Amino acid sequence: MLATYSLWSTSSPKQSPITSKQVQAQEAAIYSALDARDASQANRIVGHLASPEESLRLAALRFVATVQPEPFLARLLPLVDDESERVRAAAVQLLGRVKPEEGATQRTVTDKLVAVLVDENRKLAERVLAVSGLKLRRPHDLRALLPVLDEARLSAQVVALLVDWSGRTVTAAEGESLRSAWERELGANG
């Protein structure tokens, strides 16, 4: 039992850094638990979300988002802003796939996906993943998406979401931008 637990332990400032073999063993243990859909391992695996090792953060993210996301959504959110491009993209994608339930944490997930979408400094791939994730959710303020209508490469996807959520179609008047037309349509009650 003690040997098994050592696979799950994470490095701490008091411990020496873990070796690549230890990282591989911990990663394999996480993926084994994922393959088995072993939710009993969630409390151990969630600690790896803060690992200094990218591969362990990715594995833990995939496990938690797939096997038992709801109790750990707040722990997954910071990974959307992770230093690793791979972890950020996986976090946006996996959070977008989590079935929305009612509650403050779910609203936070939706708000985070909106923030990724409207952030022009984000990689296009992350922003597209955010659009995909938003298809399952409805932001409380649709007007937050309007700045994206000014970007040709994302505007069609955002218009599709706005039409779906609002049940309205909008045609821009001559000389009017699509964003202005939607601003007028949504008004103050977006």
N, C-alpha and C positions, 0 to 999 in steps of 0.2 A: 504494500500500500504506500509506503513512504517513497519508494522509487517511482511509482506512478505519479505521485504528487509533485515530485521534483521536476517532472516534465512540464507542469503547469506554472511553476513559479516564474516570476519575472525578475529581471535584474533590478537591483536598487543601488543607490549611491554607496551603501556599505559593502555590497558584494562586488566581486570582480566582474567585468563585462562577460557576458555569455559568449561561448564559442560558436562558430558557425555550425558545428555538429549539434550543439544544444538548441540553436535556433531551428535547425531542420527537424529535430525531434519534436520540439514544441509545435512547430507548424504542422507536422504530420499528425500529431495528437489532436489538434484542432480540426483538421480536415476529416479525421476518422470520426470525431464526434459529430461533425456536420453530415457526413455520409449516413451515419446512424440516426440522425435527427435526435440526438441525445440531449434534450433540454436540461437534464440534471447537471450538465457540465457548464451551463451558462454563467453561473456566478464565478467560476474559475476563469473561464475564457474571457469574460468582459474586461478583466484586468489587462489583457493584452492590447486593448484599444489604445492604451497610453504607452505602449512599448516603444523604445527607441528604434526597434527593428521594423522597417517598412513591411516586410513579408508577414510578420506576426500581426501588425495592425490590419493588413488586408484580410488575413485568414480570420481573425476575430470579428472583423466587420461583416464578412460574408456569413459567418456562423450566426451571429446575433441577429442580423437582418433577416436571415432565412428561418432560423429555428425558433427564436423567441424575441421578436423585436419590441413589442409593446412596453415591457418594463424597462427597457434600456434605451429608448429613443433619445432621451436627453444626453446619454453618453455617446451616442452616434453622431449627434449634431456637430460637435467640434471637428470631426473628420472631414466635413465639407470644406473646411479651411486649412486642412493639413498641408504641411510643407511638400509632401509628395504628390505629384500630379496624378499618379495612379490611384493613390488613396482617395484624393479629392473626387476623381471621376467615379470611382466605385461607390463612395459615400452618397453622392448625388443620385446615382442610378439606383442603389439599393433602398435609400430612403424614399425615393419616388415610387418604388414598388410596394412599400408597406401599405397594407390596406388601411385607409383612413377610418379612424374611429372618432367619436366625439371626445373632446377634452382639450385642455390647454396645451399639452405637449404636441398633439396633432396640429393645432393651429400654429405652433412654433415651427413644426416641420414644413408646413405649407408656406409660412412666411420666409423660411430659409430658402426654399426652392424659388420663390419669387425673387428674393435678393440675389441669388445666383443668376437667374435669368436676366435681370435688369442691369447687372454689373458688366459694363462694357470691357473691363479689364480681365474678365475671365476668359478662359479658352472657349472657343466656339463649341467644342465637343461637350464641355460641362454645361453650357447654356442650353444646348439641344437636349441633353439628358434631363435638365430641369423642366423644359417644356413637356417632355414625355411624362415625367412624374406628376406634373400638374394636371394632366388629363384625368387623373383619378380624384382630384381634389378641386375645390373651388375657393379661391382666396376671398376673404371677407370684403376686400376693396379691389374691384376689378380695375380701377383707375391706376393702381400701382404698376400694371403691365403696359400702360399706354406709351411710355418712352421707347419701348422696344419696337413700336410700329414705325418708328423713323429708320429702322435698320432693315434694308431690303432682304437680307439673308434669313431673318427670323420673323418678319412681319406676317407672312402668310400663315405660319403656324400659330401665332398669337391671335390673329383674326379668327381662325378656326375655333380656338378656345373661347374667345369672347362671344362668338355667335352661339356656340354650344351652351355656355353658361347663362347668357342673357336671353337667349331665345330671339334675339333681334339680328337683323342684317342691316348694315350701314353702307350707304353709298356717299362718297365724298362729292360735294358740289364742285363745279369747275373752279380750279385754282385753290381748292381746299385740300389740306393734307388728310390722309387717312386718320392720323392721330387726332386732328382737330374735329373730324366728323364723329369719331368715337367719343371724344371728350364731350361734345354737344349731346350725343345720344345718352351717354351714361349720366351726365349732369352731376349733381352733388350727391346722388344716391348710389353711385357706382357699385 
